[in-house]
Amino acid sequence: MTAPPMAGPLTGVRGIVLTQAWAGNWCTSLLGQMGADVIQIEVRKRPDNWRGDYDATMAPMVRQVPTAKHPWNNSALYNSICLNKRCITLDLGTPDGLSIFKRLLPFADFVAENFSPRVLDNFGIGYEAMCVVKPDIVLASLSSYGHSGPWANVLGIGGTIEPTSGQSALLGYVDGPPLNSGQMYPDPVAAVHGVLGIVAALRHRDRTGEGQYIDLSMHETSLSFIGDAALEFAITGQQRPRMGNRHLTFAPHGVYRAVGREQWVAIGCEDDAQWEALARVAGHVEWLADPRFATMAGRKQHEDALDTLISHWLTSQERDAVVHRLLEGGVIAAPVLDSIEVAQDAHLRARGFLRDIVHPESGQWVHATLPMHFSRTPADKFRPAPLQGEHTYEVLQELLGMPAAEVDELVRSGVSGMGPPD
C-alpha cells in the first residue's frame, strides 16, 4: 500500500501528529489539505474529545445514514476539522506503542502535539529525545500558555484563554459584563499560527539541514490579534470600553433588524460619502441636513440617535433586497447569514471552498476546506476525516514493512485497534 494521492505545495512532506481537539487537529488538517501526508496517532483508551465518548449519541440526521455505526466516527466536530489525514492507533504508554512511534519518527518531517507541557517528556519523547532518533525533526507544541513561564502548566481551553488574553474585556455591550465570543476563538487562531510556524521551520530545515522546536502559546496568539488595544492601553493607560457591534471611530457601524424572524443587516460607513449614500438609499435625505450627523465625529457622538433612525427604517425592509440596494448605492453592507445559509452559499461553492465530501460512515456532507487557492500547486484533493485507526495496517506496512500478523498482535494486546478497548 502507498500513501493516498496528494496535491498542493506541501506534497512530499510528512507529519506524525499527536494532536487533539480543535487547535491541533485543524492545524494539521490544513497542512494535510496543502498536500502533506499527515498521520494522526490516537489512543483507544482515551479517544479525542472531539470524537466524543464511545457511548455518545449521534446527531439525529446522522443516525438516519445506514452506514453510521459508531458514534466516535460520526462526530461533526471531529469530522469537520480532520480532513486529509490518515489515522493509526497506538498506546504510547506501552513499550510496544512507544517503540513503534520511535520507528515511525525517521519517516516524519514534523511532529505536532497539543498536550499539556509535561506529557511528551513523561513518555520519554520530548524534543531532545526525538532529535536522537531524527536529528532534523521539527516539533511543534501548541499549548495553552507555552512551555515556559509561570503559567506553563496552567490548564486552559479557548473559553478561558479568551479572558486571559484580554479579548473578553473588549467583547460585550456598553455597561454590560465581559463576554466570550462563543466560538472558542483562540483555537483556530492558534491553529493558523501553528501552520505558519511549521512551514517556516521546514523552510529553515530545507536551507540549513537543521530542525527545531516550536513553542506556541494559544494565549499569545490570541493576544496578537488584539495588539492595537494592548498598545492603546500601554500608551494611554485607558482600557478600551466594550462597544457591542460599534466601531471605535466609524458611525454608523452595527447590525440592525430587518423584516422577518432573525433577519439582520450589517452596515458600516467609513466616510462621509458612504454616509450620504446610506441616507439616499434609505430615502431619508433629511438626515443629511441634521447638524448632529454632518461629520464623522458628530455621528459618533450622537450614535444612539443615529442607530435609532436606521433601526426604524430597516424594520420595514426585506434583508436581501435592502442589502442589494445599499451595495449598489456604495454602502458597505451585508446580510447576517445563519449556518444553513452559509452552507448553501453559491459564492463559497463556486470558489471551491465549500465541498460535498463523502465520509465512509457519516455519508455525504458539506465541508469547509482550504481557505486559500494556489495557482501553481493547486490543493484540490480532499478526503474525509479518518475513522479511528482506519489506516493502522496501511501505515505500519507501508513505512515499517510490518506484516499483518504483527499488527494483529498489536490489536490483540490493546496497543492498537479500533473502538472501545476490550
PyMOL commands that set and color helices and strands:
alter all, ss='L'
color gray80, all
select helices_A, chain A and resi 23-33+60-63+71-73+76-80+95-107+119-123+127-133+158-165+167-170+186-208+218-224+227-236+272-282+286-289+291-293+296-301+303-314+319-328+339-343+346-350+392-400+404-412
alter helices_A, ss='H'
color red, helices_A
select strands_A, chain A and resi 14-18+37-42+85-89+110-113+138-143+212-217+253-257+264-268+332-335+354-359+363-368
alter strands_A, ss='S'
color yellow, strands_A
deselect
rebuild
show_as cartoon
